[in-house]
């Protein structure tokens, strides 16, 4: 039982670090809506929960909670990370009402957003 736990923990840690390399079909549609709940001035909690579930289901939650951090700008992985981070940002912005999306569109990263 202990061996299984250790292997599972190692796989989990490894998948967090490399999940932004996955090339899912979800990763090609920037207009895709994360949830049917659009953020407005009154519904942050249900919107936040819906977005968290949707990003978790796409292995992209680490971009907003900080567990997938930006590689060094000089790293060959940086361009891939940036592409995935901007994709997550577009999904989040598309899950907001227009007036809020305009305000938050100047965020530097999905984590900042």
DSSP file (Angstrom, degrees, kcal/mol; ACC not computed):
  #  RESIDUE AA STRUCTURE BP1 BP2  ACC     N-H-->O    O-->H-N    N-H-->O    O-->H-N    TCO  KAPPA ALPHA  PHI   PSI    X-CA   Y-CA   Z-CA
    1    1 A X     >        0   0    0      0, 0.0     4,-1.9     0, 0.0     5,-0.1   0.000 360.0 360.0 360.0 -41.0    0.0    0.0    0.0
    2    2 A X  H  >  +     0   0    0      1,-0.2     4,-2.1     2,-0.2     5,-0.2   0.875 360.0  53.8 -64.9 -37.8    2.8    2.4    0.8
    3    3 A X  H  > S+     0   0    0      1,-0.2     4,-2.3     2,-0.2    -1,-0.2   0.905 107.6  51.3 -62.6 -41.5    4.5    1.8   -2.5
    4    4 A X  H  > S+     0   0    0      1,-0.2     4,-2.5     2,-0.2    -1,-0.2   0.908 109.0  50.8 -62.0 -43.1    1.3    2.7   -4.4
    5    5 A X  H  X S+     0   0    0     -4,-1.9     4,-2.4     2,-0.2    -1,-0.2   0.915 110.8  48.0 -62.0 -44.5    1.0    5.9   -2.4
    6    6 A X  H  X S+     0   0    0     -4,-2.1     4,-2.3     2,-0.2    -1,-0.2   0.920 113.2  47.2 -64.6 -44.4    4.5    7.0   -3.2
    7    7 A X  H  X S+     0   0    0     -4,-2.3     4,-2.4     1,-0.2    -1,-0.2   0.906 112.3  50.2 -63.8 -41.6    4.1    6.2   -6.9
    8    8 A X  H  X S+     0   0    0     -4,-2.5     4,-2.4    -5,-0.2    -2,-0.2   0.905 110.7  49.3 -63.9 -41.6    0.8    8.0   -7.1
    9    9 A X  H  X S+     0   0    0     -4,-2.4     4,-2.4     2,-0.2    -2,-0.2   0.897 111.1  49.7 -64.6 -40.8    2.3   11.1   -5.4
   10   10 A X  H  X S+     0   0    0     -4,-2.3     4,-2.4     2,-0.2    -2,-0.2   0.911 112.1  47.7 -65.1 -42.4    5.3   11.1   -7.8
   11   11 A X  H  X S+     0   0    0     -4,-2.4     4,-2.5     2,-0.2    -2,-0.2   0.906 111.7  50.7 -63.8 -41.7    3.0   10.8  -10.8
   12   12 A X  H  X S+     0   0    0     -4,-2.4     4,-1.7     2,-0.2    -2,-0.2   0.921 111.6  47.1 -62.8 -44.9    0.7   13.6   -9.4
   13   13 A X  H  X S+     0   0    0     -4,-2.4     4,-1.5     1,-0.2    -1,-0.2   0.917 113.4  48.6 -62.8 -44.0    3.7   15.9   -8.9
   14   14 A X  H  X S+     0   0    0     -4,-2.4     4,-1.8     1,-0.2    -2,-0.2   0.890 109.1  52.5 -64.1 -40.4    5.1   15.2  -12.3
   15   15 A X  H  X S+     0   0    0     -4,-2.5     4,-1.0     1,-0.2    -1,-0.2   0.826 105.3  55.5 -69.3 -30.4    1.7   15.8  -14.0
   16   16 A X  H  < S+     0   0    0     -4,-1.7     3,-0.3     1,-0.2     4,-0.3   0.911 110.0  46.0 -64.5 -41.6    1.4   19.2  -12.3
   17   17 A X  H  < S+     0   0    0     -4,-1.5     3,-0.3     1,-0.2    -2,-0.2   0.868 123.1  32.7 -71.0 -36.8    4.7   20.4  -13.7
   18   18 A X  H >< S+     0   0    0     -4,-1.8     3,-2.1     1,-0.2     4,-0.5   0.377  84.9 102.5-104.1   5.0    4.1   19.1  -17.3
   19   19 A X  G >< S+     0   0    0     -4,-1.0     3,-0.9     1,-0.3    -1,-0.2   0.769  74.7  63.9 -63.9 -23.1    0.4   19.5  -17.7
   20   20 A X  G 3  S+     0   0    0     -3,-0.3    -1,-0.3    -4,-0.3    64,-0.1   0.598  94.4  62.2 -77.4  -6.3    0.8   22.7  -19.8
   21   21 A X  G <  S+     0   0    0     -3,-2.1    -1,-0.2     2,-0.0    -2,-0.2   0.651  77.5 110.2 -85.7 -16.9    2.6   20.6  -22.4
   22   22 A X    <   -     0   0    0     -3,-0.9     2,-0.7    -4,-0.5    -3,-0.0  -0.323  60.9-149.3 -60.5 138.4   -0.5   18.5  -23.0
   23   23 A X        +     0   0    0      3,-0.0    -1,-0.1     5,-0.0     2,-0.1  -0.642  27.7 171.6-110.8  73.2   -2.1   19.2  -26.4
   24   24 A X    >   -     0   0    0     -2,-0.7     3,-1.3    34,-0.1     4,-0.0  -0.391  46.8-116.8 -78.3 158.0   -5.7   18.6  -25.8
   25   25 A X  G >  S+     0   0    0      1,-0.3     3,-1.4     2,-0.2     4,-0.2   0.800 116.2  65.8 -64.3 -26.5   -8.4   19.5  -28.4
   26   26 A X  G >  S+     0   0    0      1,-0.3     3,-1.1     2,-0.2    -1,-0.3   0.778  88.9  69.5 -60.5 -26.0   -9.7   21.9  -25.8
   27   27 A X  G <  S+     0   0    0     -3,-1.3    -1,-0.3     1,-0.2    -2,-0.2   0.394  91.2  58.4 -78.6   4.3   -6.5   23.9  -26.2
   28   28 A X  G <  S+     0   0    0     -3,-1.4     2,-0.8     1,-0.1    -1,-0.2   0.519  88.3  76.2-109.3  -6.7   -7.3   25.0  -29.7
   29   29 A X    X   +     0   0    0     -3,-1.1     3,-1.1    -4,-0.2    -1,-0.1  -0.821  45.0 172.4-113.8  95.1  -10.5   26.9  -29.1
   30   30 A X  T 3  S+     0   0    0     -2,-0.8    64,-0.2     1,-0.2    -1,-0.2   0.708  81.1  58.5 -73.3 -18.6  -10.0   30.3  -27.5
   31   31 A X  T 3  S+     0   0    0      2,-0.1    -1,-0.2    63,-0.0    -2,-0.0   0.496  78.3 123.3 -87.3  -3.0  -13.7   31.2  -27.9
   32   32 A X    <   -     0   0    0     -3,-1.1     2,-0.5    -6,-0.2    62,-0.2  -0.319  61.3-131.0 -61.7 136.9  -14.7   28.2  -25.8
   33   33 A X        -     0   0    0      1,-0.1    59,-0.1    62,-0.0    -1,-0.1  -0.780   6.9-152.1 -92.2 131.5  -16.9   29.1  -22.8
   34   34 A X  S    S-     0   0    0     57,-0.5     2,-0.3    -2,-0.5    -1,-0.1   0.880  72.8  -9.3 -69.9 -39.3  -15.8   27.5  -19.5
   35   35 A X        -     0   0    0      2,-0.2    -1,-0.2     1,-0.0    16,-0.0  -0.949  63.1-110.3-152.8 169.3  -19.2   27.5  -17.9
   36   36 A X  S    S+     0   0    0     -2,-0.3     2,-0.7    -3,-0.1    11,-0.1   0.570  94.3  91.7 -81.0  -8.4  -22.7   28.7  -18.4
   37   37 A X        -     0   0    0      9,-0.1     2,-0.5    10,-0.1    -2,-0.2  -0.798  64.6-160.3 -90.5 114.4  -22.2   31.1  -15.4
   38   38 A X        -     0   0    0     -2,-0.7    58,-0.3    58,-0.1     2,-0.2  -0.813  24.0-114.2 -93.9 133.1  -21.0   34.5  -16.6
   39   39 A X  B     +a   96   0A   0     56,-2.7    58,-2.5    -2,-0.5     2,-0.2  -0.452  46.5 159.8 -66.8 130.7  -19.3   36.6  -14.0
   40   40 A X        -     0   0    0     -2,-0.2     3,-0.4    56,-0.1     4,-0.1  -0.669  58.4 -77.9-132.1-167.3  -21.2   39.8  -13.2
   41   41 A X  S    S+     0   0    0     -2,-0.2     3,-0.1     1,-0.2    -2,-0.1   0.621 124.9  38.1 -71.8 -11.2  -21.1   42.2  -10.2
   42   42 A X  S    S+     0   0    0      1,-0.1    -1,-0.2     2,-0.1     3,-0.2   0.523 105.2  58.0-119.2  -7.3  -23.2   39.8   -8.0
   43   43 A X     >  +     0   0    0     -3,-0.4     4,-2.1     1,-0.1     5,-0.2  -0.092  52.1 132.1-124.8  37.1  -22.2   36.2   -8.6
   44   44 A X  H  > S+     0   0    0      1,-0.2     4,-3.3     2,-0.2     5,-0.2   0.911  72.8  53.2 -57.1 -46.6  -18.5   35.8   -7.9
   45   45 A X  H  > S+     0   0    0      1,-0.2     4,-2.1     2,-0.2    -1,-0.2   0.937 113.1  39.8 -61.6 -50.9  -18.8   32.7   -5.7
   46   46 A X  H  > S+     0   0    0      1,-0.2     4,-2.2     2,-0.2    -1,-0.2   0.891 118.3  50.0 -66.0 -34.7  -20.8   30.5   -8.2
   47   47 A X  H  X S+     0   0    0     -4,-2.1     4,-2.6     2,-0.2     5,-0.2   0.940 110.1  50.1 -64.3 -46.5  -18.8   31.8  -11.1
   48   48 A X  H  X S+     0   0    0     -4,-3.3     4,-2.4    -5,-0.2    -2,-0.2   0.900 111.7  48.2 -59.3 -43.2  -15.5   31.0   -9.3
   49   49 A X  H  X S+     0   0    0     -4,-2.1     4,-2.3    -5,-0.2    -1,-0.2   0.916 112.0  49.0 -64.6 -43.2  -16.6   27.5   -8.5
   50   50 A X  H  X S+     0   0    0     -4,-2.2     4,-2.3     1,-0.2    -2,-0.2   0.908 113.7  45.9 -63.9 -42.4  -17.7   26.8  -12.1
   51   51 A X  H  X S+     0   0    0     -4,-2.6     4,-2.8     2,-0.2     5,-0.3   0.896 111.1  52.7 -68.3 -40.7  -14.5   28.1  -13.5
   52   52 A X  H  X S+     0   0    0     -4,-2.4     4,-2.3    -5,-0.2    -2,-0.2   0.919 111.9  45.8 -60.5 -44.6  -12.4   26.2  -11.0
   53   53 A X  H  X S+     0   0    0     -4,-2.3     4,-2.2     2,-0.2    -2,-0.2   0.928 113.8  49.0 -64.3 -45.2  -14.2   22.9  -11.9
   54   54 A X  H  X S+     0   0    0     -4,-2.3     4,-0.6     2,-0.2    -2,-0.2   0.913 114.3  44.2 -63.6 -44.1  -13.9   23.6  -15.6
   55   55 A X  H ><>S+     0   0    0     -4,-2.8     5,-2.8     1,-0.2     3,-0.7   0.886 111.8  53.6 -69.3 -37.9  -10.2   24.4  -15.5
   56   56 A X  H ><5S+     0   0    0     -4,-2.3     3,-1.4    -5,-0.3    -2,-0.2   0.893 105.5  54.2 -61.0 -39.4   -9.5   21.4  -13.2
   57   57 A X  H 3<5S+     0   0    0     -4,-2.2    -1,-0.2     1,-0.3    -2,-0.2   0.675 110.6  46.7 -68.3 -17.2  -11.2   19.2  -15.7
   58   58 A X  T <<5S-     0   0    0     -3,-0.7    -1,-0.3    -4,-0.6    -2,-0.2   0.256 114.1-115.7-105.5   9.8   -8.9   20.5  -18.4
   59   59 A X  T < 5S+     0   0    0     -3,-1.4    -3,-0.2    -4,-0.1   -37,-0.1   0.852  89.2 109.2  57.2  38.0   -5.7   20.1  -16.3
   60   60 A X    > < +     0   0    0     -5,-2.8     3,-1.6    -6,-0.1     4,-0.5   0.292  33.9 103.8-122.7   6.5   -5.2   23.9  -16.3
   61   61 A X  T >> S+     0   0    0     -6,-0.7     4,-2.0     1,-0.3     3,-1.4   0.817  71.1  69.4 -61.1 -30.8   -6.1   24.8  -12.7
   62   62 A X  H 3> S+     0   0    0      1,-0.3     6,-2.1     2,-0.2     4,-0.9   0.723  87.5  65.6 -61.4 -22.4   -2.4   25.3  -12.0
   63   63 A X  H <4 S+     0   0    0     -3,-1.6    -1,-0.3     1,-0.2    48,-0.2   0.802 111.7  33.1 -71.2 -27.2   -2.3   28.4  -14.2
   64   64 A X  H <4 S+     0   0    0     -3,-1.4    -2,-0.2    -4,-0.5    -1,-0.2   0.729 120.2  47.5-100.9 -24.2   -4.6   30.2  -11.8
   65   65 A X  H  < S-     0   0    0     -4,-2.0    -3,-0.2     3,-0.0    -2,-0.2   0.497 108.8-116.1 -95.4  -1.5   -3.6   28.8   -8.5
   66   66 A X  S  < S+     0   0    0     -4,-0.9    -3,-0.1    -5,-0.2    -4,-0.1   0.401  83.9 115.9  90.0  -2.9    0.1   29.2   -9.1
   67   67 A X  S    S+     0   0    0      1,-0.2     2,-0.7    -6,-0.2    -4,-0.2   0.715  76.7  54.1 -75.5 -17.5    1.2   25.5   -9.1
   68   68 A X  S    S-     0   0    0     -6,-2.1    -1,-0.2    -7,-0.1    -2,-0.2  -0.901  85.6-172.9-110.6  99.3    2.2   25.9  -12.7
   69   69 A X        -     0   0    0     -2,-0.7     2,-0.2     1,-0.1    -6,-0.0  -0.515  31.0 -88.0 -94.6 162.0    4.6   28.8  -12.7
   70   70 A X        -     0   0    0     -2,-0.2    -1,-0.1     1,-0.1     3,-0.1  -0.445  40.2-131.0 -66.6 129.5    6.2   30.6  -15.5
   71   71 A X        -     0   0    0     -2,-0.2    -1,-0.1     1,-0.2    -3,-0.0  -0.303  46.2 -72.0 -68.9 167.2    9.5   29.1  -16.7
   72   72 A X    >   -     0   0    0      1,-0.1     3,-2.0     2,-0.1     6,-0.3  -0.336  44.4-119.4 -57.6 142.1   12.4   31.5  -17.2
   73   73 A X  T 3  S+     0   0    0      1,-0.3    -1,-0.1    -3,-0.1     6,-0.1   0.791 115.0  54.1 -57.4 -29.8   11.9   33.7  -20.3
   74   74 A X  T 3  S+     0   0    0      4,-0.1    -1,-0.3     3,-0.0     2,-0.1   0.581  87.5 105.3 -80.7 -10.5   15.1   32.2  -21.8
   75   75 A X  S X  S-     0   0    0     -3,-2.0     3,-1.3     1,-0.1     4,-0.4  -0.412  76.4-130.9 -72.4 144.6   13.8   28.6  -21.4
   76   76 A X  T 3  S+     0   0    0      1,-0.2     4,-0.4     2,-0.1     3,-0.3   0.716 108.7  60.9 -65.6 -18.5   12.6   26.7  -24.4
   77   77 A X  T 3> S+     0   0    0      1,-0.2     4,-2.6     2,-0.1    -1,-0.2   0.624  82.7  83.3 -80.5 -13.5    9.5   25.9  -22.4
   78   78 A X  H <> S+     0   0    0     -3,-1.3     4,-3.1    -6,-0.3     5,-0.2   0.906  87.0  50.7 -61.6 -45.0    8.5   29.5  -22.0
   79   79 A X  H  > S+     0   0    0     -4,-0.4     4,-2.1    -3,-0.3    -1,-0.2   0.885 112.4  47.6 -62.3 -38.7    6.7   29.9  -25.3
   80   80 A X  H  > S+     0   0    0     -4,-0.4     4,-2.2     2,-0.2    -1,-0.2   0.935 113.7  47.5 -67.0 -45.8    4.6   26.8  -24.7
   81   81 A X  H  X S+     0   0    0     -4,-2.6     4,-2.9     1,-0.2    -2,-0.2   0.927 111.7  50.7 -59.5 -45.5    3.8   28.0  -21.2
   82   82 A X  H  X S+     0   0    0     -4,-3.1     4,-2.6     1,-0.2     5,-0.2   0.900 109.0  51.4 -60.9 -42.4    2.9   31.5  -22.5
   83   83 A X  H  X S+     0   0    0     -4,-2.1     4,-1.7    -5,-0.2    -1,-0.2   0.931 113.9  43.1 -60.6 -46.6    0.6   30.0  -25.1
   84   84 A X  H  X S+     0   0    0     -4,-2.2     4,-2.3     2,-0.2    -2,-0.2   0.892 113.2  52.5 -67.5 -39.8   -1.3   27.8  -22.6
   85   85 A X  H  X S+     0   0    0     -4,-2.9     4,-2.4     1,-0.2    -2,-0.2   0.914 110.4  47.5 -63.4 -43.0   -1.4   30.7  -20.1
   86   86 A X  H  X S+     0   0    0     -4,-2.6     4,-2.3     2,-0.2    -1,-0.2   0.841 109.1  54.8 -68.3 -32.0   -2.9   33.0  -22.6
   87   87 A X  H  X S+     0   0    0     -4,-1.7     4,-2.2    -5,-0.2    -2,-0.2   0.937 108.9  47.5 -62.7 -46.3   -5.4   30.4  -23.6
   88   88 A X  H  X S+     0   0    0     -4,-2.3     4,-2.5     1,-0.2    -2,-0.2   0.905 110.6  53.0 -61.1 -42.0   -6.6   30.1  -20.0
   89   89 A X  H  X S+     0   0    0     -4,-2.4     4,-2.9     1,-0.2     5,-0.2   0.916 108.2  50.0 -59.4 -43.1   -6.8   33.8  -19.8
   90   90 A X  H  X S+     0   0    0     -4,-2.3     4,-2.2     1,-0.2    -1,-0.2   0.897 109.9  50.7 -65.3 -38.7   -9.0   33.9  -22.9
   91   91 A X  H  < S+     0   0    0     -4,-2.2   -57,-0.5     2,-0.2     4,-0.5   0.935 112.9  46.0 -61.9 -45.0  -11.3   31.2  -21.5
   92   92 A X  H >< S+     0   0    0     -4,-2.5     3,-1.4     1,-0.2    -2,-0.2   0.937 112.5  49.3 -65.0 -46.2  -11.6   33.2  -18.2
   93   93 A X  H >< S+     0   0    0     -4,-2.9     3,-1.4     1,-0.3    -1,-0.2   0.864 107.7  55.5 -61.5 -35.4  -12.3   36.5  -20.0
   94   94 A X  T 3< S+     0   0    0     -4,-2.2    -1,-0.3     1,-0.3    -2,-0.2   0.599 100.5  60.8 -72.6  -9.7  -14.9   34.8  -22.2
   95   95 A X  T <  S+     0   0    0     -3,-1.4   -56,-2.7    -4,-0.5     2,-0.3   0.229  95.7  79.6 -99.6  14.2  -16.7   33.7  -19.0
   96   96 A X  B <  S-a   39   0A   0     -3,-1.4   -56,-0.1   -58,-0.3     2,-0.1  -0.855  90.5-100.0-116.7 152.9  -17.2   37.3  -17.9
   97   97 A X    >>  -     0   0    0    -58,-2.5     4,-2.5    -2,-0.3     3,-0.9  -0.429  45.9-105.7 -64.6 150.8  -19.7   39.9  -18.9
   98   98 A X  H 3> S+     0   0    0      1,-0.3     4,-2.3     2,-0.2     5,-0.2   0.846 116.9  54.7 -51.5 -45.9  -18.3   42.3  -21.4
   99   99 A X  H 3> S+     0   0    0      1,-0.2     4,-1.0     2,-0.2    -1,-0.3   0.861 113.9  41.7 -61.9 -35.2  -17.9   45.2  -19.0
  100  100 A X  H <> S+     0   0    0     -3,-0.9     4,-2.3   -61,-0.2    -1,-0.2   0.886 110.9  55.6 -76.9 -40.3  -15.8   43.1  -16.5
  101  101 A X  H  X S+     0   0    0     -4,-2.5     4,-1.2     1,-0.2    -2,-0.2   0.881 104.9  54.3 -59.8 -38.0  -13.8   41.4  -19.2
  102  102 A X  H  < S+     0   0    0     -4,-2.3    -1,-0.2    -5,-0.2     3,-0.2   0.897 109.6  47.1 -63.5 -39.6  -12.7   44.8  -20.5
  103  103 A X  H >< S+     0   0    0     -4,-1.0     3,-0.6     1,-0.2    -2,-0.2   0.923 118.5  39.6 -66.3 -45.0  -11.4   45.8  -17.1
  104  104 A X  H >< S+     0   0    0     -4,-2.3     3,-1.7     1,-0.2    -1,-0.2   0.500  88.4  92.6 -87.3  -4.3   -9.5   42.6  -16.5
  105  105 A X  T 3< S+     0   0    0     -4,-1.2    -1,-0.2     1,-0.3    -2,-0.1   0.643  76.7  65.4 -67.2 -12.9   -8.2   42.1  -20.0
  106  106 A X  T <  S+     0   0    0     -3,-0.6    -1,-0.3    -4,-0.2    -2,-0.1   0.332  71.7 125.4 -92.1   8.1   -5.0   43.9  -19.1
  107  107 A X    <   -     0   0    0     -3,-1.7     3,-0.1     1,-0.1     6,-0.0  -0.374  60.2-138.1 -64.3 146.5   -3.8   41.3  -16.6
  108  108 A X  S    S+     0   0    0      1,-0.1     2,-0.3    -2,-0.0    -1,-0.1   0.754  76.5   3.3 -79.9 -26.5   -0.4   39.9  -17.3
  109  109 A X  S  > S-     0   0    0      1,-0.1     4,-2.5   -20,-0.0    -1,-0.1  -0.953  75.0-101.9-153.1 167.5   -1.1   36.2  -16.7
  110  110 A X  T  4 S+     0   0    0     -2,-0.3   -46,-0.1     1,-0.2    -1,-0.1   0.879 122.3  54.4 -62.4 -37.1   -3.9   33.8  -15.8
  111  111 A X  T  4 S+     0   0    0      1,-0.2    -1,-0.2   -48,-0.2   -47,-0.1   0.917 110.2  45.6 -63.8 -43.1   -2.7   33.8  -12.2
  112  112 A X  T  4        0   0    0      1,-0.3    -2,-0.2     0, 0.0    -1,-0.2   0.897 360.0 360.0 -64.8 -40.4   -2.8   37.6  -12.0
  113  113 A X     <        0   0    0     -4,-2.5    -1,-0.3    -8,-0.0    -2,-0.2   0.496 360.0 360.0 -61.2 360.0   -6.3   37.6  -13.6
